[in-house]
Amino acid sequence: MAKLFFGMNQSLDGYVDHDAFGPGPGLFQHFIKQTQILVGSLYGRRLYEIMRYWDDEQDGWDEAEREFAQAWRNVPKWVVSRTLGAVGPNAQLLGPDLEAEVRRIKAEVDGEVEIGGTVLAQSLAELGLVDEYRIYLHPVVLGKGKPFFAGPRPPLRLVGSERFDTDVILLTYVPA
């Protein structure tokens, strides 16, 4: 059975914004290794469209970026969208019954499946389908933006922490 986790970089005041801050070298290596072992990624439309950047080789990429791109391309992706008509390589659109589709994925694959997108994560949390939250806490204050939790924060229990790049802390929580 698959384990679904939602993890994103977050500011101290609770916001996610890939344009405002990103991972340092050590954390990026962590993301490469994490992506290499994923059995799948479950994306909402907005984040999927952002991540499609990794589908095509970009001028100026360093070795780590090429390694992440290859890992990302290898991972099967399921995309939740009411508006997309098609998705890219190694991806498929899910049908309208989100709960049934995700329960099927959880039953059919064995390993970790990443949830990408705050709204999707909230919908899955409301259905009781998120097994773990990974907050990569950066020492940045944004004051506005998209919150990590798109709705009320579920009751959580801390199960682990790890430090990256001297200033980022990974906080791992499970539903309480």
C-alpha positions in Angstrom: 0.0 0.0 0.0 1.3 3.5 -0.9 2.1 6.1 1.7 0.9 9.6 0.6 2.9 12.6 1.8 2.6 16.3 1.3 5.8 18.2 1.5 6.8 21.7 0.4 9.2 24.5 1.2 7.6 26.9 3.7 8.4 30.3 5.1 8.4 31.0 8.8 5.0 32.6 8.5 3.5 29.6 6.7 3.6 30.4 3.0 4.9 28.5 0.0 6.3 30.4 -3.0 8.8 28.8 -5.4 9.8 32.2 -6.7 10.6 33.7 -3.3 13.0 31.1 -2.0 14.3 27.7 -2.8 16.5 24.9 -1.6 20.2 25.2 -1.1 22.6 22.5 -2.5 22.1 20.0 0.4 18.4 20.2 0.4 18.3 20.0 -3.4 20.3 16.7 -3.1 17.7 15.5 -0.6 15.0 16.3 -3.1 16.8 14.4 -5.9 17.2 11.3 -3.7 13.6 11.5 -2.5 12.3 11.8 -6.1 14.4 8.8 -7.3 12.6 6.5 -4.9 9.1 7.8 -5.4 6.6 5.4 -6.9 4.4 8.3 -8.1 3.5 11.9 -7.8 -0.1 13.2 -7.4 -0.4 16.8 -8.7 -3.0 19.5 -8.8 -3.1 21.4 -12.1 -1.2 24.5 -11.0 1.8 22.8 -9.5 1.8 20.2 -12.3 2.1 23.0 -14.8 5.0 24.6 -12.9 6.8 21.2 -12.6 6.5 20.6 -16.3 9.6 22.8 -16.5 11.6 19.6 -15.7 10.2 17.8 -18.8 12.6 19.6 -21.2 16.3 20.1 -20.9 17.1 23.8 -20.1 20.2 25.7 -21.1 22.5 26.4 -18.2 21.4 23.5 -16.0 24.1 22.1 -13.7 24.6 18.4 -13.0 22.2 18.4 -10.0 19.4 20.0 -12.0 19.9 17.4 -14.8 19.8 14.6 -12.2 16.6 16.0 -10.6 15.0 16.4 -14.1 15.8 12.8 -15.0 14.4 11.5 -11.6 11.3 13.6 -12.1 10.7 12.4 -15.6 11.0 8.8 -14.5 8.3 9.1 -11.8 4.7 8.2 -12.8 2.4 11.2 -12.3 -1.3 11.5 -11.7 -2.9 14.9 -12.3 -6.1 16.2 -10.8 -7.7 18.8 -13.1 -11.1 19.9 -14.3 -9.6 22.0 -17.1 -6.6 20.2 -18.6 -7.5 18.1 -21.6 -4.1 16.4 -21.8 -0.9 16.0 -19.8 2.7 15.4 -20.6 4.9 12.3 -20.7 4.6 9.7 -17.9 1.5 11.4 -16.6 -2.2 10.7 -16.7 -5.3 12.7 -15.8 -7.5 11.3 -13.0 -11.2 11.0 -13.3 -13.8 13.2 -11.4 -14.1 10.9 -8.4 -10.9 12.0 -6.5 -11.4 9.8 -3.5 -12.0 6.6 -5.5 -9.0 7.4 -7.8 -6.6 8.1 -4.9 -7.8 5.1 -2.9 -7.2 2.9 -6.0 -3.6 4.4 -6.4 -2.9 3.7 -2.7 -4.0 0.1 -3.1 -2.2 -0.6 -6.4 1.3 0.8 -5.7 3.7 0.1 -2.9 6.0 2.9 -1.7 5.9 6.7 -1.4 3.6 9.0 -3.4 4.2 12.7 -3.2 1.2 15.1 -3.2 1.9 18.3 -5.0 -0.3 21.3 -4.5 -1.8 22.9 -1.4 -5.4 22.8 -2.5 -5.1 19.1 -3.6 -3.4 18.3 -0.2 -6.3 20.0 1.6 -8.8 18.0 -0.3 -7.0 14.7 0.4 -6.6 15.6 4.0 -10.4 16.2 4.3 -10.8 12.6 2.9 -8.3 11.2 5.4 -5.8 10.2 2.7 -2.7 12.2 3.7 -0.3 9.9 5.7 2.5 12.4 6.3 3.3 16.1 6.1 6.9 17.3 5.4 7.4 21.0 6.1 10.8 22.3 4.9 10.9 25.4 7.1 13.1 28.2 5.7 14.1 31.3 7.6 12.2 33.7 5.4 9.1 35.8 6.2 6.9 36.5 3.2 3.9 38.2 4.8 1.5 37.0 2.1 1.0 34.3 -0.5 -0.3 30.8 -0.7 -0.4 29.1 2.7 1.0 25.6 3.2 -2.3 24.5 4.6 -5.1 25.6 2.2 -7.7 25.1 5.0 -7.9 24.3 8.6 -4.7 22.6 9.9 -5.5 19.0 10.8 -4.4 17.8 14.2 -0.8 16.7 13.8 1.9 14.8 15.7 5.6 15.5 15.2 7.5 12.4 14.3 10.9 13.7 13.1 13.1 16.6 12.2 16.3 17.1 10.2 18.5 20.0 9.4 19.7 21.0 5.8 22.1 23.7 4.6 22.6 25.1 8.1 19.3 27.1 8.0 16.4 24.8 6.8 14.6 22.4 9.1 12.5 19.5 7.9 9.6 18.9 10.3 7.8 15.6 9.7 4.2 15.2 11.0 1.6 12.5 10.8 -2.1 13.0 11.5 -2.8 12.8 15.2 
